[in-house]
């Protein structure tokens, strides 16, 4: 009577072993995907910082142009 029960327990243990191996494989694949996304995220962070630099330079350029334009207009309007 104990022999069939031991065989069933061994079968269940084997099945759990296979499930454990499959889950480990899935976990490794997800880790690989996660590291790829982290690498892409770092690249996007770098690109975003470059765009921020461009935005700052653009703001300074527009401010300089508006200042020069305003100075010219005031010089023309208030010239004696």
Backbone as a chain_set.jsonl record, in Angstrom:
{"seq": "XXXXXXXXXXXXXXXXXXXXXXXXXXXXXXXXXXXXXXXXXXXXXXXXXXXXXXXXXXXXXXXXXXXXXXXXXXXXXXXX", "coords": {"N": [[0.817, -1.194, 0.0], [1.993, 1.182, 0.653], [3.8, 1.544, -1.33], [2.569, 2.443, -3.843], [1.767, 4.989, -2.952], [4.196, 6.219, -2.339], [5.272, 6.286, -4.888], [3.507, 8.064, -6.101], [4.008, 10.393, -4.61], [6.677, 10.796, -5.301], [6.311, 11.321, -7.987], [4.833, 13.713, -7.855], [6.751, 15.319, -6.6], [8.664, 15.371, -8.61], [7.224, 16.715, -10.572], [6.922, 19.19, -9.321], [9.597, 19.914, -9.29], [10.068, 20.276, -12.036], [8.341, 22.432, -12.522], [9.587, 24.318, -10.928], [12.044, 24.598, -12.299], [11.11, 25.647, -14.726], [9.951, 28.058, -13.868], [12.247, 29.303, -12.919], [13.628, 29.622, -15.316], [11.892, 31.395, -16.624], [12.117, 33.564, -14.891], [14.81, 34.271, -15.279], [14.698, 35.083, -17.952], [12.97, 37.284, -17.719], [14.567, 38.919, -16.133], [16.594, 39.488, -17.963], [15.14, 40.94, -19.884], [14.354, 43.07, -18.274], [16.853, 44.242, -17.709], [17.498, 45.112, -20.259], [15.496, 47.053, -20.674], [16.242, 48.846, -18.681], [18.68, 49.703, -19.714], [17.814, 50.975, -22.066], [16.265, 52.944, -20.876], [18.251, 54.471, -19.621], [19.485, 55.51, -21.876], [17.401, 57.1, -22.876], [17.232, 58.931, -20.799], [19.647, 60.27, -21.131], [19.222, 61.422, -23.661], [17.059, 63.04, -23.032], [18.287, 64.871, -21.281], [19.934, 66.172, -23.079], [18.028, 67.446, -24.71], [17.001, 69.178, -22.803], [19.182, 70.879, -22.457], [19.205, 72.08, -24.982], [16.731, 73.388, -24.874], [17.249, 75.32, -22.88], [19.25, 76.854, -24.11], [17.813, 77.786, -26.312], [15.883, 79.361, -25.038], [17.53, 81.396, -23.968], [18.461, 82.478, -26.381], [16.105, 83.461, -27.58], [15.373, 85.348, -25.623], [17.547, 87.119, -25.844], [17.191, 88.011, -28.485], [14.662, 89.286, -28.297], [15.289, 91.267, -26.442], [17.221, 92.75, -27.918], [15.612, 93.594, -30.033], [13.656, 95.111, -28.663], [15.31, 97.121, -27.622], [16.147, 98.363, -29.976], [13.677, 99.329, -30.989], [12.94, 101.133, -28.914], [15.059, 102.917, -29.164], [14.575, 104.014, -31.663], [12.027, 105.158, -31.272], [12.406, 107.022, -29.151], [14.366, 108.715, -30.012], [16.017, 111.803, -30.217]], "CA": [[0.0, 0.0, 0.0], [2.83, 2.376, 0.711], [4.562, 1.678, -2.56], [1.914, 3.364, -4.78], [1.783, 6.339, -2.387], [5.559, 6.735, -2.515], [5.429, 6.586, -6.313], [2.748, 9.289, -6.372], [4.748, 11.494, -3.988], [7.85, 11.017, -6.145], [5.823, 11.958, -9.214], [4.502, 15.102, -7.511], [8.02, 16.018, -6.369], [9.254, 15.59, -9.935], [6.456, 17.772, -11.231], [7.311, 20.449, -8.681], [10.951, 20.214, -9.774], [9.936, 20.819, -13.39], [7.739, 23.756, -12.393], [10.634, 25.176, -10.376], [12.981, 24.869, -13.389], [10.451, 26.539, -15.687], [9.845, 29.379, -13.252], [13.602, 29.859, -12.91], [13.903, 30.046, -16.69], [11.092, 32.602, -16.866], [12.706, 34.636, -14.092], [16.036, 34.712, -15.958], [14.299, 35.828, -19.147], [12.449, 38.577, -17.277], [15.717, 39.722, -15.704], [17.237, 39.962, -19.185], [14.282, 41.986, -20.44], [14.441, 44.21, -17.357], [18.138, 44.922, -17.913], [17.414, 45.817, -21.544], [14.695, 48.256, -20.461], [17.052, 49.786, -17.9], [19.661, 50.274, -20.639], [17.073, 51.913, -22.918], [15.876, 54.062, -20.024], [19.426, 55.318, -19.444], [19.679, 56.23, -23.132], [16.383, 58.142, -22.944], [17.613, 59.966, -19.832], [20.708, 61.044, -21.771], [18.594, 62.213, -24.722], [16.252, 64.07, -22.371], [19.177, 65.917, -20.77], [20.371, 66.956, -24.24], [16.927, 68.323, -25.08], [16.924, 70.235, -21.786], [20.233, 71.842, -22.789], [18.735, 72.824, -26.151], [15.673, 74.288, -24.41], [17.861, 76.446, -22.161], [19.912, 77.702, -25.106], [16.76, 78.428, -27.098], [15.309, 80.412, -24.197], [18.485, 82.504, -23.937], [18.507, 83.092, -27.697], [14.872, 84.245, -27.743], [15.488, 86.497, -24.725], [18.502, 88.057, -26.43], [16.557, 88.62, -29.658], [13.611, 90.206, -27.844], [15.986, 92.41, -25.841], [17.796, 93.565, -28.99], [14.481, 94.187, -30.754], [13.079, 96.158, -27.809], [16.278, 98.224, -27.558], [16.082, 99.065, -31.263], [12.4, 100.042, -31.038], [13.022, 102.269, -27.999], [16.006, 103.886, -29.717], [13.889, 104.694, -32.768], [10.904, 105.946, -30.74], [12.813, 108.095, -28.238], [15.516, 109.446, -30.547], [15.704, 113.242, -30.254]], "C": [[0.863, 1.261, 0.0], [3.596, 2.586, -0.587], [3.86, 2.598, -3.567], [1.909, 4.807, -4.264], [3.16, 6.974, -2.56], [5.799, 7.095, -3.976], [4.694, 7.884, -6.664], [3.471, 10.516, -5.806], [5.985, 11.822, -4.823], [7.449, 11.72, -7.443], [5.498, 13.432, -8.972], [5.775, 15.903, -7.272], [8.714, 16.314, -7.69], [8.544, 16.705, -10.688], [6.801, 19.134, -10.637], [8.715, 20.874, -9.116], [10.91, 20.827, -11.169], [9.341, 22.233, -13.358], [8.78, 24.749, -11.888], [11.644, 25.551, -11.461], [12.369, 25.857, -14.391], [10.321, 27.948, -15.133], [11.205, 30.073, -13.185], [13.987, 30.373, -14.289], [13.146, 31.331, -17.018], [11.682, 33.785, -16.108], [13.98, 35.166, -14.748], [15.704, 35.524, -17.206], [13.763, 37.207, -18.776], [13.566, 39.492, -16.787], [16.451, 40.297, -16.912], [16.446, 41.1, -19.81], [14.36, 43.241, -19.582], [15.749, 44.964, -17.551], [18.153, 45.658, -19.243], [16.625, 47.108, -21.387], [15.469, 49.291, -19.652], [18.077, 50.464, -18.792], [18.993, 51.307, -21.548], [16.669, 53.141, -22.114], [17.048, 55.015, -19.806], [19.689, 56.129, -20.711], [18.659, 57.357, -23.251], [16.685, 59.263, -21.953], [18.69, 60.87, -20.425], [20.124, 61.954, -22.851], [17.771, 63.344, -24.112], [17.122, 65.199, -21.841], [19.696, 66.784, -21.915], [19.271, 67.925, -24.691], [16.759, 69.454, -24.071], [17.98, 71.305, -22.046], [19.811, 72.707, -23.98], [17.648, 73.807, -25.748], [16.248, 75.52, -23.709], [18.522, 77.397, -23.151], [18.889, 78.452, -25.959], [16.132, 79.582, -26.318], [16.231, 81.622, -24.141], [18.526, 83.221, -25.283], [17.274, 83.972, -27.93], [14.913, 85.484, -26.85], [16.426, 87.552, -25.277], [17.892, 88.765, -27.638], [15.478, 89.626, -29.262], [14.239, 91.444, -27.207], [16.581, 93.327, -26.896], [16.688, 94.274, -29.772], [13.888, 95.343, -29.943], [14.013, 97.36, -27.734], [16.238, 99.044, -28.844], [14.8, 99.889, -31.373], [12.442, 101.268, -30.141], [13.974, 103.333, -28.533], [15.353, 104.674, -30.846], [12.796, 105.612, -32.219], [11.363, 107.146, -29.923], [14.036, 108.854, -28.728], [15.155, 110.922, -30.651], [16.178, 113.812, -31.53]], "O": [[0.495, 2.278, -0.588], [3.995, 3.709, -0.896], [4.522, 3.481, -4.112], [2.033, 5.745, -5.052], [3.26, 8.154, -2.897], [6.454, 8.095, -4.272], [5.201, 8.702, -7.432], [3.532, 11.558, -6.458], [6.304, 12.993, -5.029], [8.158, 12.6, -7.931], [5.844, 14.293, -9.781], [5.866, 17.053, -7.701], [9.286, 17.389, -7.868], [9.174, 17.527, -11.353], [6.953, 20.115, -11.366], [8.981, 22.064, -9.289], [11.63, 21.785, -11.453], [9.791, 23.119, -14.085], [8.847, 25.884, -12.362], [12.058, 26.707, -11.537], [13.038, 26.786, -14.843], [10.555, 28.924, -15.846], [11.299, 31.286, -13.373], [14.599, 31.434, -14.415], [13.703, 32.247, -17.623], [11.737, 34.894, -16.639], [14.207, 36.376, -14.772], [16.351, 36.534, -17.486], [14.071, 38.191, -19.448], [13.517, 40.703, -17.001], [16.879, 41.451, -16.892], [17.02, 42.11, -20.219], [14.425, 44.352, -20.109], [15.757, 46.195, -17.558], [18.76, 46.723, -19.348], [17.031, 48.148, -21.906], [15.359, 50.488, -19.916], [18.324, 51.662, -18.654], [19.54, 52.386, -21.774], [16.727, 54.26, -22.622], [16.864, 56.232, -19.805], [20.071, 57.297, -20.636], [19.006, 58.457, -23.68], [16.419, 60.43, -22.245], [18.654, 62.087, -20.245], [20.492, 63.125, -22.943], [17.782, 64.468, -24.613], [16.742, 66.366, -21.938], [19.88, 67.989, -21.748], [19.547, 69.08, -25.015], [16.409, 70.572, -24.449], [17.716, 72.495, -21.878], [20.033, 73.918, -23.984], [17.636, 74.942, -26.224], [15.778, 76.637, -23.929], [18.37, 78.613, -23.039], [19.087, 79.622, -26.286], [15.881, 80.652, -26.873], [15.767, 82.756, -24.254], [18.618, 84.448, -25.322], [17.392, 85.095, -28.42], [14.522, 86.566, -27.287], [16.139, 88.746, -25.193], [18.053, 89.975, -27.799], [15.399, 90.708, -29.843], [13.759, 92.557, -27.42], [16.465, 94.548, -26.792], [16.836, 95.443, -30.129], [13.65, 96.425, -30.48], [13.553, 98.501, -27.777], [16.29, 100.273, -28.805], [14.846, 101.039, -31.809], [12.02, 102.345, -30.561], [13.721, 104.526, -28.371], [15.565, 105.881, -30.963], [12.668, 106.747, -32.678], [10.743, 108.206, -30.008], [14.678, 109.561, -27.951], [14.073, 111.251, -31.135], [16.017, 115.009, -31.77]]}, "num_chains": 1, "name": "protein.A"}
